[in-house]
Amino acid sequence: MRFISTRGKAAPHTFSEAVAVGLAPDGGLFLPESLPDFSGDLARFAGLAYPDLCLEFMRVFATDIPPAELAGIVAASYRGFSHPGIAPLRPVGKGIYALELFHGPTLAFKDFALQLLGNLYGRQCRVRGESINALGATSGDTGAAAIHALKGHSGTAIFILYPDGRVSPLQERQMACTGAGNVFALAVDGTFDDAQAVVKAVFGDRSFSAGLRLSAVNSINLARLLAQCVYYLHAWLRLSPAERDNLEFVVPTGNFGNVLAGWMLRRMGVPIRGFKVATNQNDILYRFFTTGEYRAGALQPSLAPSMDIQAASNFERFRHYCTGSDPAAWPEFTASRCSDAEITGIIRRVYRDYGYVIDPHTACGFKDLNPDRVSVVLATASPAKFPDTIREAIGIVPTDPSLEALKSRPIVKHRLPADPEAIKAFISARAV
Ligand SMILES: *Cc1c(COP(=O)(O)O)cnc(C)c1O
C-alpha cells in the first residue's frame, strides 16, 4: 500500500517513507491511497490478543516491512505495558465502560502510537544506516510518550518543545528526567500553539529539515493515526452484538487525532454507530460539530492541558474525506464541552457513583453521557498524572510507582524563545 498527501502535490510514499518523514513534502498529511475493508475479517479478529490484533491490522498498511519483522516491532511496542490486557475495557456502570488507555510507560494513551513509532524509527535507522532526528511540540503527554519511545535508541535524537510552565510538573519530569543523552526537552515561551507553529516553521525550512532528516512526532504522523485505530477495534470486538449496535465512543480530544482514528476505522468497515467529541473549554471542535463553524478562539489554559488546543492539526485529514462544512453530513458525531469547574464536579460524581477515579481529560468524556447509548469513554490518562486536581476533587492522591521514581531525578531542560531560528540553532548543534 502507498500513502498520499491531503494536499495532493506529493508523490505517493511507502509506509516506511511516510513514517520517516512525518509531514508530506507538500506540507500535507499522509493518508492511505485507498482504505481497506475489514468487514470480512471481524469474525477472524475476535479474541485476538492486543499485539496479535495490532499486527493483523498494521500488516495491511505496512506492506513494505517483512511480516516477521513487523511482528517483532509490534511485540516490542506493547511489551512495556503494565496491564496484561494492554487496553482493558472496564465496566464502570450500566451501559458505561472506560477504555483504559493509560497502562503504557508514560501513563497516557499516546504510548500506544509512540511506542510503535519509536520501534519503526529504530528499524528505519538499522535498514537505511541513517540517523533520525525527531522533532515535535507537545502540550504535555505527546512529548513524554515520544521521549520514552526514542530514549536510548541509537542513531536517533529527539527534540521536544513544550510551553514553559503550562504542562504539569509530573509531565515535565517525564520529559526532563530521563537521563538519556539523546533526549532534549525544550521549554519555550508561549502556548502550545506557539510551540507547534515554531515546529511547523522549522519543518517548512526544507533544506534544514531534509539535511538533518528531521521527522515529526506530533499527532500528524501516519503511524500514530493507524496505531490508534487498533484500540477502537479491540474494544469493539469485546462488546456483545447488542452493545455494538448501540455504541458511542466518547473521545476526549483537542487535536482531533484520537477520534479521527476511530472514525477512519469506521470507514474501513467496522460498523461503529457513533462518536462523541468531548472537548474542554477550548471548544473549537465542539463548536464545529454543533454549529458547522470552524474558528479558533483564544486559548484558555485548563485542568486538562493535553486538550488545550485551538488549531486541530488532524482536521486536515478529516476535511480530505468530507468537503463542505454542513454538520449534517457527519451524523455519526455528537459533541460536548466541559469547563474546569465541571471537570472537578465530574471527577467527584464518577467517584461517588461508581468508585472509579478518572483523570481530568477523561472527566471531559464523562460529561452528559447519553443514557440511550452504550458509552465507551476513552480513559486517556492515569489519574496519577494529575494528583493536585484529583486531590481537590475527591481528597485522594492517586500515585503510580513509575512517577514516584521520577521525583528524585534531576530536571534537565533548555529554556528557549518560541523562535524558529533559535530552535534551529539548538538542533543543529546537537543533531545526530
Ligand atoms: C493528547 C491527549 C488528549 C487529546 O488527544 P488528541 O490527539 O488531541 O485527540 C486527550 N487526553 C490526554 C490525556 C492526552 O494526552
The ligand as a Gaussian input file, in Angstrom:
#p B3LYP/6-31G(d) Opt

LIG

0 1
 C       -3.195000      14.149000      23.842000
 C       -4.247000      13.874000      24.838000
 C       -5.581000      14.085000      24.545000
 C       -6.038000      14.639000      23.221000
 O       -5.656000      13.829000      22.151000
 P       -5.940000      14.301000      20.649000
 O       -4.880000      13.678000      19.827000
 O       -5.882000      15.769000      20.692000
 O       -7.269000      13.786000      20.302000
 C       -6.514000      13.755000      25.499000
 N       -6.150000      13.280000      26.707000
 C       -4.867000      13.076000      27.023000
 C       -4.522000      12.571000      28.368000
 C       -3.869000      13.350000      26.101000
 O       -2.593000      13.146000      26.411000

